[in-house]
Every structure is written in structure tokens, then in C-alpha cells.
């Protein structure tokens, strides 16, 4: 594995170039023409097999048919102005403020490393460059298209701010929370503000519902459970002396475990219907996007942690339970195949990296690019050495 790290270090200037090229052309959702062009050109230059657009993203593979590991990086950006102050900052109204350009560059580096020893690979590595992670829809598009067919395991990494540079975490079990984005539509009967008794006021119903929803986590979820319910939008009316006919709440629910998620969604529906009926209004809950919790396969996470230690050293790798209330649509893969989702540190505030993901001024230490590429490649080589059924567990939906 030392040889992989040495070769990755030699790639550092090229990975820096790729990352900064991607950083300057951030694109949103499934509309990633410039990003896909950069990635396609690099994959074809490396000599990967069957490079093609797939479910809005890109896919290619290395090795030979047999035991298969999927490596994934997301490519999309966020709809916000960048304020990082970097000389290569984007200026098109979008920003890679979640580090997806870092992920893509690392996986391209891993592809280069794996191509260099392709003849030694005892199986196949599928490369998954995904669109639309920020809208929680890109992974589903690629999985529905069949990218997991024949795949025995999957591995992804995400940058982690306010963590030491290159520190890797391989949490066992639940890693990221579920994500259920919902809109509650409340229909009443509008009228004159002077005669509220002649109306069915949807604002009144919405206010009582908002307050009730705030009690779900504090009063109905076990205190040792990770759960969050947030209402981020409340829309109703246009004039102070008019009771409107409708109101709309929009929010998100997140939970670390499947059972807690089911509780939140069931009670969300019950409270919505009960409270709105009590105030003589009608309501409908609409789910705008839904993603389950992401579950790290314990056996595979432990194995990959050991591989990462052999590459980076034990001081940079841990298996602490670092669970996130943020969400990740790659969770859909963890429902089908043993999956590991690791985080890699990008610098501490004391070193000048003060802001977190999704902040317009976030910056990342680019020294992690060859480290991430080496870990991707080393884990793939090690995974393909494992014979089917030799200790790897299957995806565990009931554990969520």
C-alpha cells in the first residue's frame, strides 16, 4: 500500500489542476455539461472502459468481470455566490460549497492509480460520478438505471470541515440521517379580517400545527435518538386585513434510524390531519424528496479502516461513532449492498479553515486530494482480494 501512496503523491499537481478546473465551473442538479465534459475527458485519457452518461451522471469501469466494488463521487454544486476569496473562486452564481469538486478529483485520481495496476485487479471497479446529490435525486436515478447490478460493495467519501487534515472516520452502523422534505398544504375559507367567524382560517391552523410539530422530537422520540424536524418556510396571505384561503408549510425531517423515521412521518401525518380538522380546514402532506438513513456495513467499515491505516498511518484513521444529522442520497445504495461512507478532514479553524459546508466562504485544504485518491484505490484493491462470503455482511435494512 506504500506504493499507492507514493504514486498518489506524485499525482498531486494533476489533482490540484482538476479540482480547480471543476471548482470554477460549478453546476446544479442534473445540468452539468461542463463538469461532465471535464470528467469524461479525464476518464477517456486514463483509458477507463465504457465511459458513458448514466442517470444524469457518468460511469466507467476498470479491471475485469468478477467481484465488484463501486466507488462514488458526487459532482453538483450549490445555488449560491462563492465568498471564499480563493483566486480560483467561481463567479457564475453557483459554488462548490460542499466539496463535491474535491470528491470528483479524488476519484479521478483513484481511477488513474487503479489503471496503473489494472492487470493485478482481481475483479471490477465501477466508477460512479453522480449528479444531483444536493437535491437528493441523483443517486436514485443511477440506481434505478441499474448501476448496482452485479455490485458486491460500495464506498464513498465526503469532506469534513473543522477536522484535522486527512483524518478519516469509518463509523460503524448508522452514519447519516434520513431526509424527508415535505410540504403541508392547508386549505380553508378566506374572508374579511373583521369577520373571522365566517372563515376557516388556515393561518390559525398552520400556527397550531407548527407548534405541535416542534414537540415531536422533544416529547415523542427517545432522548438517545438522533432526530431533527425543521420548518423552514411558512407562506400565507398577502394583506393584513384579509384571511387567506390557504397556507403552506415546508420543512424537513431527519432521523438516524428507520424506526425513528417511521415514527416522525406517521406522527407528522396524524398531527396535520387532526389539528387542521379541529380548525375546520383540510390538509395534504406532500413529500418533495425522501432518502433513508445511510448505514455503514460494520464488517466492511472495519476492513476499510485497516486499509486506510496502512496507507495513511493509524493516527489519521478512527472508527469512532461520528453520526451526522446531515443526509446523503447515497444511502439508497446502503439498502442494497454493503456500503461504507467515510469522512475526510479538510482543516481546522486554527489553520484558517473556519467555515463549514454550505457556507459561501468555506475553503478546503487541497493536501487531502492525493490522500483521498490513495484511500479510494487501496480499498478497491483490498476489496477485490476478498472472496465472496468471506466475512463481508449484506446490507442490513432492519438495523436502520
C-alpha positions as CSV (number, residue, x, y, z in Angstrom):
1,X,0.0,0.0,0.0
2,X,3.0,2.3,0.4
3,X,3.4,2.2,-3.3
4,X,-0.1,3.5,-3.8
5,X,0.5,6.5,-1.5
6,X,3.8,7.3,-3.3
7,X,2.1,7.3,-6.7
8,X,-0.8,9.3,-5.3
9,X,1.6,12.0,-4.0
10,X,3.2,12.2,-7.5
11,X,-0.3,12.9,-8.9
12,X,-0.8,15.9,-6.5
13,X,-0.2,18.6,-9.2
14,X,-2.6,17.0,-11.6
15,X,-5.3,16.5,-9.0
16,X,-4.9,20.2,-8.0
17,X,-5.4,21.2,-11.6
18,X,-8.5,19.0,-12.0
19,X,-10.0,20.2,-8.7
20,X,-9.6,23.9,-9.6
21,X,-10.9,23.4,-13.1
22,X,-14.0,21.8,-11.6
23,X,-14.3,24.4,-8.9
24,X,-14.5,27.2,-11.5
25,X,-17.4,25.7,-13.4
26,X,-19.9,24.7,-10.6
27,X,-23.2,23.5,-12.0
28,X,-26.5,22.4,-10.4
29,X,-28.7,19.3,-10.2
30,X,-28.6,17.2,-13.4
31,X,-27.5,20.1,-15.6
32,X,-23.7,19.5,-15.5
33,X,-22.5,19.8,-19.1
34,X,-19.1,21.4,-18.3
35,X,-18.4,19.2,-15.3
36,X,-19.3,16.0,-17.3
37,X,-17.0,17.2,-20.1
38,X,-14.1,17.6,-17.8
39,X,-14.7,14.2,-16.1
40,X,-15.3,12.4,-19.4
41,X,-12.1,13.8,-21.0
42,X,-10.1,12.6,-18.0
43,X,-11.7,9.1,-17.9
44,X,-11.0,8.6,-21.6
45,X,-7.5,9.9,-21.2
46,X,-6.9,7.4,-18.4
47,X,-8.3,4.6,-20.6
48,X,-11.3,3.6,-18.5
49,X,-13.8,1.1,-20.0
50,X,-17.3,2.1,-21.3
51,X,-17.3,5.8,-20.3
52,X,-20.8,7.0,-20.6
53,X,-23.5,9.3,-19.3
54,X,-25.8,7.4,-16.9
55,X,-28.8,8.7,-15.0
56,X,-27.6,12.3,-15.3
57,X,-24.1,11.3,-14.1
58,X,-21.2,9.4,-15.6
59,X,-20.0,5.8,-15.2
60,X,-16.9,3.8,-16.3
61,X,-15.1,0.7,-15.0
62,X,-11.7,-0.8,-14.6
63,X,-10.4,-4.4,-14.1
64,X,-12.2,-7.4,-15.3
65,X,-15.6,-9.1,-14.7
66,X,-15.8,-10.6,-11.3
67,X,-16.2,-9.4,-7.7
68,X,-17.1,-5.7,-8.0
69,X,-16.7,-2.6,-5.8
70,X,-18.4,0.6,-6.7
71,X,-16.6,3.9,-5.9
72,X,-18.7,7.0,-5.9
73,X,-18.2,10.8,-6.1
74,X,-20.8,13.5,-6.4
75,X,-20.3,16.3,-8.9
76,X,-23.0,19.0,-8.4
77,X,-22.7,22.4,-6.6
78,X,-25.0,24.7,-4.7
79,X,-27.0,27.7,-5.9
80,X,-25.1,30.4,-4.0
81,X,-22.4,33.1,-4.6
82,X,-18.9,32.0,-3.5
83,X,-17.2,34.2,-1.0
84,X,-14.1,32.1,-0.3
85,X,-11.6,34.6,-1.5
86,X,-9.7,31.9,-3.4
87,X,-8.0,33.1,-6.6
88,X,-9.8,30.4,-8.5
89,X,-13.3,31.1,-6.9
90,X,-16.4,30.6,-9.1
91,X,-18.2,33.6,-10.4
92,X,-21.3,32.1,-12.1
93,X,-23.7,32.3,-9.2
94,X,-23.1,28.7,-8.0
95,X,-20.5,27.3,-5.7
96,X,-18.8,24.1,-4.7
97,X,-19.5,24.9,-1.0
98,X,-20.0,21.2,-0.2
99,X,-16.7,19.9,-1.6
100,X,-18.1,17.8,-4.5
101,X,-15.2,19.1,-6.7
102,X,-12.8,17.6,-4.1
103,X,-14.6,14.3,-4.2
104,X,-14.6,14.2,-8.0
105,X,-10.9,15.0,-8.2
106,X,-10.1,12.3,-5.6
107,X,-12.0,9.6,-7.5
108,X,-10.4,10.6,-10.8
109,X,-7.0,10.3,-9.0
110,X,-8.0,6.8,-7.8
111,X,-9.0,5.8,-11.3
112,X,-5.5,6.8,-12.5
113,X,-3.9,4.8,-9.7
114,X,-6.1,1.7,-10.4
115,X,-5.5,1.9,-14.2
116,X,-1.8,1.7,-13.4
117,X,-2.2,-1.7,-11.8
118,X,-5.3,-2.9,-13.7
119,X,-3.8,-6.2,-14.6
120,X,-3.5,-7.0,-10.9
121,X,-7.1,-6.3,-10.1
122,X,-9.0,-9.5,-9.1
123,X,-12.3,-8.2,-10.2
124,X,-14.0,-5.0,-11.3
125,X,-14.2,-1.4,-10.0
126,X,-17.2,0.6,-11.1
127,X,-16.8,4.4,-11.0
128,X,-19.9,6.4,-10.2
129,X,-19.8,10.1,-10.8
130,X,-23.2,11.3,-9.6
131,X,-25.3,14.4,-10.4
132,X,-28.0,16.0,-8.2
133,X,-26.8,14.9,-4.8
134,X,-27.9,18.3,-3.3
135,X,-31.5,17.7,-4.5
136,X,-31.4,14.1,-3.2
137,X,-32.3,12.7,-6.6
138,X,-29.1,11.8,-8.5
139,X,-28.3,8.5,-6.7
140,X,-31.8,7.2,-7.3
141,X,-31.6,8.0,-11.0
142,X,-28.4,5.9,-11.3
143,X,-29.6,3.1,-9.1
144,X,-32.9,2.9,-10.8
145,X,-30.9,2.7,-14.1
146,X,-29.1,-0.4,-12.7
147,X,-25.7,0.8,-11.7
148,X,-25.7,-1.5,-8.7
149,X,-26.3,-4.7,-10.8
150,X,-23.5,-7.1,-10.1
151,X,-22.0,-4.8,-7.4
152,X,-20.8,-6.5,-4.2
153,X,-20.0,-3.4,-2.2
154,X,-19.9,0.4,-2.4
155,X,-17.6,3.1,-1.0
156,X,-17.9,6.9,-0.9
157,X,-16.1,9.7,0.9
158,X,-17.1,13.2,1.9
159,X,-15.0,16.2,3.1
160,X,-15.4,17.1,6.8
161,X,-14.8,20.6,7.9
162,X,-13.3,21.5,11.3
163,X,-11.4,18.2,11.3
164,X,-7.6,17.7,11.1
165,X,-6.3,17.5,7.5
166,X,-6.6,13.9,6.2
167,X,-8.3,12.5,9.3
168,X,-10.5,9.7,8.2
169,X,-13.6,8.4,10.0
170,X,-15.1,5.0,9.4
171,X,-18.2,4.9,11.6
172,X,-19.8,1.5,12.0
173,X,-23.6,1.3,11.6
174,X,-25.8,4.5,11.1
175,X,-23.8,7.3,9.6
176,X,-26.1,10.0,8.1
177,X,-29.7,10.7,8.9
178,X,-32.7,10.1,6.7
179,X,-34.0,13.1,4.8
180,X,-37.7,13.7,4.2
181,X,-38.5,17.1,2.7
182,X,-42.2,17.8,2.9
183,X,-44.8,20.5,2.1
184,X,-48.1,20.8,4.0
185,X,-50.9,22.4,2.1
186,X,-53.7,23.7,4.2
187,X,-57.0,24.8,2.6
188,X,-59.6,26.8,4.5
189,X,-62.1,29.5,3.7
190,X,-60.9,33.1,3.3
191,X,-62.7,36.3,4.1
192,X,-62.7,39.7,5.7
193,X,-60.3,40.2,8.7
194,X,-63.2,41.8,10.6
195,X,-65.3,38.6,10.4
196,X,-63.1,35.7,11.3
197,X,-66.1,33.7,12.5
198,X,-67.2,33.5,8.9
199,X,-64.0,31.9,7.8
200,X,-61.9,28.8,8.3
201,X,-58.6,30.4,8.9
202,X,-55.7,28.3,7.5
203,X,-53.1,30.6,9.2
204,X,-54.5,29.8,12.6
205,X,-54.4,26.1,11.8
206,X,-50.9,26.4,10.4
207,X,-49.6,28.2,13.6
208,X,-51.0,25.5,15.9
209,X,-49.6,22.8,13.6
210,X,-46.2,24.4,13.6
211,X,-46.1,24.5,17.4
212,X,-47.3,20.9,17.7
213,X,-44.6,19.7,15.3
214,X,-41.9,21.2,17.4
215,X,-42.8,18.8,20.2
216,X,-42.3,15.6,18.1
217,X,-38.6,15.3,18.7
218,X,-38.6,16.5,22.3
219,X,-41.6,14.6,23.5
220,X,-42.1,11.6,21.3
221,X,-38.6,10.4,20.2
222,X,-36.4,8.6,22.7
223,X,-33.9,11.0,24.2
224,X,-30.9,9.0,23.0
225,X,-32.1,9.0,19.4
226,X,-30.8,11.4,16.7
227,X,-33.8,13.2,15.1
228,X,-34.5,16.7,13.8
229,X,-37.7,18.3,12.4
230,X,-37.4,21.8,11.0
231,X,-40.0,24.0,9.4
232,X,-38.1,26.4,7.1
233,X,-40.9,28.1,5.1
234,X,-44.3,29.4,6.2
235,X,-46.4,31.1,3.4
236,X,-49.9,32.5,3.7
237,X,-51.8,35.6,2.7
238,X,-50.8,38.9,1.1
239,X,-52.8,41.5,3.1
240,X,-53.1,42.2,6.8
241,X,-56.9,42.7,6.7
242,X,-57.7,39.6,4.7
243,X,-57.8,36.0,6.0
244,X,-56.4,33.9,3.1
245,X,-57.9,30.7,1.8
246,X,-54.7,28.7,2.0
247,X,-51.4,28.3,3.8
248,X,-48.3,26.3,3.2
249,X,-45.6,24.9,5.5
250,X,-42.4,23.4,4.2
251,X,-39.8,21.5,6.2
252,X,-37.5,18.6,6.7
253,X,-37.5,15.6,9.0
254,X,-34.3,13.6,9.7
255,X,-33.6,10.5,11.8
256,X,-30.7,8.2,12.3
257,X,-32.7,5.0,12.4
258,X,-35.5,3.7,10.3
259,X,-37.9,3.2,13.2
260,X,-37.5,6.8,14.3
261,X,-38.0,8.0,10.8
262,X,-41.2,6.0,10.6
263,X,-42.4,7.5,13.9
264,X,-41.8,11.0,12.7
265,X,-43.5,10.6,9.4
266,X,-46.5,8.8,10.9
267,X,-47.0,11.5,13.6
268,X,-46.5,14.3,11.1
269,X,-49.4,13.0,9.1
270,X,-51.6,12.4,12.2
271,X,-50.9,15.8,13.7
272,X,-51.5,17.5,10.3
273,X,-54.9,15.9,9.8
274,X,-56.1,16.1,13.4
275,X,-55.1,19.8,14.0
276,X,-56.3,21.0,10.7
277,X,-59.6,19.2,11.0
278,X,-60.0,20.8,14.5
279,X,-59.8,24.2,12.9
280,X,-62.2,23.3,10.1
281,X,-59.6,23.2,7.4
282,X,-58.3,20.5,5.1
283,X,-54.7,19.4,4.7
284,X,-52.4,17.4,2.5
285,X,-48.8,16.3,3.1
286,X,-46.7,16.2,0.0
287,X,-43.2,14.6,0.1
288,X,-40.8,16.5,-2.2
289,X,-37.8,14.2,-1.7
290,X,-37.1,11.2,0.5
291,X,-33.9,9.4,1.4
292,X,-33.3,6.8,4.1
293,X,-30.6,6.8,6.8
294,X,-27.2,5.7,5.5
295,X,-26.0,2.6,7.2
296,X,-22.3,1.7,7.1
297,X,-21.7,-2.1,7.0
298,X,-19.7,-2.8,10.2
299,X,-17.5,-5.6,8.7
300,X,-16.7,-3.6,5.6
301,X,-16.1,-0.4,7.5
302,X,-13.6,-2.1,9.8
303,X,-11.8,-3.7,6.9
304,X,-11.5,-0.4,5.0
305,X,-10.3,1.4,8.2
306,X,-7.4,-1.0,8.4
307,X,-6.6,-0.5,4.8
308,X,-6.7,3.3,5.2
309,X,-4.4,2.9,8.3
310,X,-1.9,1.0,6.2
311,X,-1.9,3.9,3.7
312,X,-2.1,7.0,5.9
313,X,-1.0,5.7,9.3
314,X,-3.1,4.8,12.4
315,X,-3.0,8.4,13.7
316,X,-5.1,9.6,10.8
317,X,-7.8,6.9,10.9
318,X,-10.5,6.2,13.5
319,X,-13.7,4.2,13.8
320,X,-15.5,6.5,16.3
321,X,-19.3,6.7,16.0
322,X,-19.4,10.1,14.3
323,X,-23.0,10.2,13.2
324,X,-24.4,13.1,11.2
325,X,-27.8,14.8,11.1
326,X,-26.9,15.8,7.6
327,X,-28.3,13.5,4.9
328,X,-26.9,11.7,1.9
329,X,-28.8,10.1,-1.1
330,X,-26.0,7.5,-1.4
331,X,-28.0,5.9,1.5
332,X,-30.1,4.3,-1.2
333,X,-27.0,2.1,-2.1
334,X,-26.7,1.0,1.6
335,X,-30.2,-0.5,1.4
336,X,-29.0,-2.9,-1.4
337,X,-25.3,-3.7,-0.9
338,X,-22.7,-3.4,1.9
339,X,-21.7,0.2,1.9
340,X,-19.1,2.4,3.6
341,X,-19.4,6.2,3.7
342,X,-16.3,7.8,5.2
343,X,-15.4,11.4,6.0
344,X,-12.0,13.0,5.5
345,X,-10.9,16.1,7.4
346,X,-10.1,19.3,5.5
347,X,-8.6,21.6,8.1
348,X,-9.2,23.2,11.5
349,X,-10.3,26.7,12.2
350,X,-6.9,27.4,13.8
351,X,-5.4,26.7,10.5
352,X,-7.6,29.2,8.6
353,X,-10.5,26.8,7.7
354,X,-13.2,28.4,9.8
355,X,-16.4,27.7,7.9
356,X,-18.5,24.6,7.4
357,X,-20.0,23.0,4.4
358,X,-22.7,25.1,2.6
359,X,-21.2,28.4,3.9
360,X,-20.3,30.7,1.0
361,X,-16.8,31.3,2.4
362,X,-15.9,27.6,3.1
363,X,-12.4,26.5,2.0
364,X,-10.7,23.1,1.9
365,X,-7.1,22.1,2.3
366,X,-6.2,20.6,-1.0
367,X,-3.5,18.5,0.5
368,X,-6.2,15.8,1.0
369,X,-6.6,15.2,-2.7
370,X,-3.8,12.6,-3.0
371,X,-4.7,11.1,0.4
372,X,-8.3,10.5,-0.7
373,X,-7.3,9.2,-4.1
374,X,-4.9,6.7,-2.4
375,X,-7.6,5.5,0.1
376,X,-10.1,5.0,-2.7
377,X,-7.6,3.0,-4.7
378,X,-6.2,1.0,-1.8
379,X,-9.7,0.0,-0.5
380,X,-10.6,-1.2,-4.0
381,X,-7.5,-3.3,-4.4
382,X,-8.1,-4.9,-1.0
383,X,-11.8,-5.5,-1.5
384,X,-11.2,-7.3,-4.8
385,X,-8.8,-9.7,-2.9
386,X,-11.7,-10.9,-0.8
387,X,-13.5,-13.9,-1.9
388,X,-17.4,-13.7,-1.8
389,X,-18.8,-14.9,1.5
390,X,-15.5,-14.4,3.5
391,X,-16.8,-12.2,6.2
392,X,-18.5,-9.4,4.3
393,X,-22.0,-8.9,5.6
394,X,-25.0,-8.0,3.5
395,X,-26.9,-4.7,3.6
396,X,-28.9,-4.7,6.9
397,X,-32.2,-2.8,6.4
398,X,-33.5,-3.8,9.8
399,X,-30.5,-2.3,11.6
400,X,-31.6,1.2,10.5
